[in-house]
Structure formats: C-alpha cells, structure tokens
Amino acid sequence: MSAIVLLDTSIYLNILKVPGFNMDAQEVFEEFKKRINVKDSFLLPFATILETGNHISRISDGRLRRVWASNMVKDVEDALNGIAPYRPTSFPDREEFLSWLKAFPDNAMRTKKMKKDKNEGGSLSDLTIIKEWDKICKLHPMSRVSIWSLDEDLKGYDRMI
C-alpha cells in the first residue's frame, strides 16, 4: 500500500548526492526506487529545503559550493513546478508558524535519541517537520503518513492505517 512520505534533510542530502552528506546515497536510492514503485507520494518540507541549503553552504570548496547550491535550486524549482518526484509542502502562514514557535521551548527540552549528544534537544527544524507530518495526517486520515529519515528521532513518525 502506498504512503505519503515527508523527506527529512538526511534523505534529501543523499538524493541530491551532496558531497560530505551523501554517505548513504546508494541505500537511499535503492529505497527511493522501491518506494516509487509502490506509488508512494513524496513531500519536501520547507525545513528540509532550508537545512539542505545550510549544509551546502558549509562545503569548503567555493566552486563545489556553487555547483551544489545551483543543483539544489534547480531541484527545488522542479519540485515546485511538478517535475521532481516530490512536491514541496505548503509553506506555513503567520499563524501556523507562530504556533510552531510556541511549541519550540518544550521541543528543545526533549532529549535526543541514541547517536546525538545527550545534552542536545529537539531542533526547530525537526519540530516543523513533525508539525507538517501532523497536518498531513489530519488532512489524509485514511492514508499511511511517514517521515523518511536517517535520524532516530524522526524515523519513528509513521502512522500506519
């Protein structure tokens, strides 16, 4: 059965094959092909786009940084224009974003799982992806909705029906 899948930054960086952030590209592509074949629908959260841009901005070689920034811009444009195999989520309006901000202090106090620094809390980016997941679950009550992530904290968001 197909699912609605929100792409986390850890997956999107591998799909784009961003140098230094694509260690799992082979496994991600194999899984991506499987998910496409079962007709999963992919969504690209706004936070994923921003975080991916932040990671690309840290590529030390300026020439490569420009290449990958341009690649990402083209890919997001393709997503916005319905050409990529994923679509961007709707961007939050003022009220929605304010509600996410108000939830951030509690999220920042959550202890991250396993591979993270035990003193690290939940990020605002992760919170916004979780809020997007919540919204998609409400909009599609009869669909499986998941966050595809390599991050232990986000991969648990999978509402089976």
C-alpha positions, 0 to 999 in steps of 0.5 A: 500500500502506498504512503505519503512520505515527508523527506527529512534533510538526511534523505534529501542530502543523499538524493541530491548526492551532496558531497560530505552528506551523501554517505548513504546515497546508494541505500537511499536510492535503492529505497527511493526506487522501491518506494516509487514503485509502490506509488508512494507520494513524496513531500519536501518540507520547507525545513528540509529545503532550508537545512539542505541549503545550510549544509551546502553552504558549509562545503569548503570548496567555493566552486563545489559550493556553487555547483551544489547550491545551483543543483539544489535550486534547480531541484527545488524549482522542479519540485515546485513546478511538478517535475521532481518526484516530490512536491514541496509542502505548503509553506506555513502562514503567520499563524501556523508558524507562530504556533510552531514557535510556541511549541519550540521551548518544550521541543528543545527540552526533549532529549535526543535519541541514541547517536546525538549528544545527550545534552542536545534537544529537539531542533526547530527544524525537526519540530516543523517537520513533525508539525507538517507530518501532523497536518498531513495526517489530519488532512489524509486520515485514511492514508499511511503518513511517514517521515523518511529519515536517517535520524532516530528521532524522526524515523519513528513518525509513521502512522500506519492505517 
